[in-house]
Amino acid sequence: MAWVVGAGMLLGLLFIAMGTATLRTGWLLPTARRHVTRPQLHGLGALLMGASLALQSLMYFEILPSPSWETRFYGGNALLLGGILLLLVSQLLPLRSSRDHA
């Protein structure tokens, strides 16, 4: 079971690194460049998803003090679903129009 949680931790760290790179530089994975219209929302969503996976793994390995299972369950799911919603919104919103107000 520990290898599954370790893989989740690795995936969480990957999401955190990807979200940080997107927020700081605007860089996206090549497969996402065509679909994402708002890179900042995409980066924030990746950070939320990565934080959820990393925190759950740290609590499983007892590196962080573990709260009750309800707090872990609902808090982790809220972060994960919030990140997924931000990723969806970053792809579904239309492109911003750049109008000259001259």
C-alpha positions as CSV (number, residue, x, y, z in Angstrom):
1,M,0.0,0.0,0.0
2,A,2.9,2.4,0.7
3,W,4.0,2.3,-2.9
4,V,0.5,3.6,-4.0
5,V,0.7,6.5,-1.6
6,G,4.4,7.1,-2.7
7,A,3.2,7.3,-6.3
8,G,0.5,9.8,-5.3
9,M,3.2,11.9,-3.5
10,L,5.4,11.9,-6.6
11,L,2.4,12.9,-8.8
12,G,1.5,15.6,-6.3
13,L,5.1,17.0,-6.4
14,L,4.9,16.9,-10.2
15,F,1.6,18.9,-10.2
16,I,3.1,21.4,-7.8
17,A,6.2,21.9,-10.1
18,M,4.0,22.2,-13.2
19,G,1.6,24.7,-11.5
20,T,4.5,26.8,-10.3
21,A,6.1,26.9,-13.7
22,T,2.8,27.9,-15.3
23,L,2.2,30.7,-12.8
24,R,5.7,32.1,-13.0
25,T,6.4,31.8,-16.7
26,G,3.2,30.9,-18.5
27,W,4.7,27.6,-19.7
28,L,2.3,24.7,-20.3
29,L,2.8,21.1,-21.3
30,P,2.8,20.8,-25.1
31,T,-0.4,18.7,-25.0
32,A,-2.3,21.4,-23.1
33,R,-1.2,24.5,-25.0
34,R,-3.9,24.2,-27.7
35,H,-6.8,23.8,-25.1
36,V,-5.9,26.2,-22.3
37,T,-7.1,29.8,-22.7
38,R,-6.2,31.0,-19.1
39,P,-2.8,29.8,-18.0
40,Q,-3.0,31.4,-14.6
41,L,-6.2,29.4,-13.7
42,H,-4.5,26.3,-15.0
43,G,-1.5,26.8,-12.8
44,L,-3.6,27.5,-9.8
45,G,-5.6,24.4,-10.4
46,A,-2.5,22.3,-10.7
47,L,-1.2,23.7,-7.5
48,L,-4.4,22.8,-5.6
49,M,-4.4,19.3,-7.0
50,G,-0.7,18.8,-6.1
51,A,-1.3,20.1,-2.6
52,S,-4.1,17.7,-2.1
53,L,-2.1,14.7,-3.2
54,A,1.0,15.8,-1.3
55,L,-0.8,16.5,2.0
56,Q,-2.6,13.2,1.9
57,S,0.7,11.4,1.4
58,L,2.4,13.3,4.2
59,M,-0.4,12.5,6.6
60,Y,-0.3,8.8,5.6
61,F,3.4,8.5,6.3
62,E,2.8,10.4,9.6
63,I,5.2,13.3,8.7
64,L,2.5,15.7,9.4
65,P,0.1,15.3,12.4
66,S,-3.0,13.6,11.2
67,P,-6.4,15.2,12.0
68,S,-9.5,13.2,12.1
69,W,-10.4,11.1,9.1
70,E,-13.4,13.4,8.3
71,T,-11.1,16.4,8.0
72,R,-8.6,14.5,5.9
73,F,-11.3,13.2,3.6
74,Y,-13.4,16.3,3.1
75,G,-10.4,18.7,3.0
76,G,-8.5,16.5,0.5
77,N,-11.5,16.1,-1.7
78,A,-12.3,19.9,-1.6
79,L,-8.8,20.7,-2.7
80,L,-8.8,18.1,-5.4
81,L,-12.2,19.0,-6.8
82,G,-11.4,22.7,-6.6
83,G,-8.2,22.1,-8.6
84,I,-10.1,20.0,-11.2
85,L,-12.8,22.8,-11.5
86,L,-10.1,25.4,-12.1
87,L,-8.5,23.2,-14.8
88,L,-11.8,22.9,-16.5
89,V,-12.6,26.6,-16.3
90,S,-9.2,27.4,-17.7
91,Q,-10.0,25.4,-20.8
92,L,-13.7,26.3,-21.2
93,L,-13.6,30.1,-20.9
94,P,-13.3,31.9,-24.2
95,L,-10.2,33.8,-25.3
96,R,-9.9,37.3,-24.1
97,S,-10.4,39.8,-26.8
98,S,-7.8,42.5,-27.0
99,R,-9.6,45.6,-28.1
100,D,-7.9,48.9,-28.7
101,H,-9.8,51.6,-26.9
102,A,-8.3,54.4,-29.0
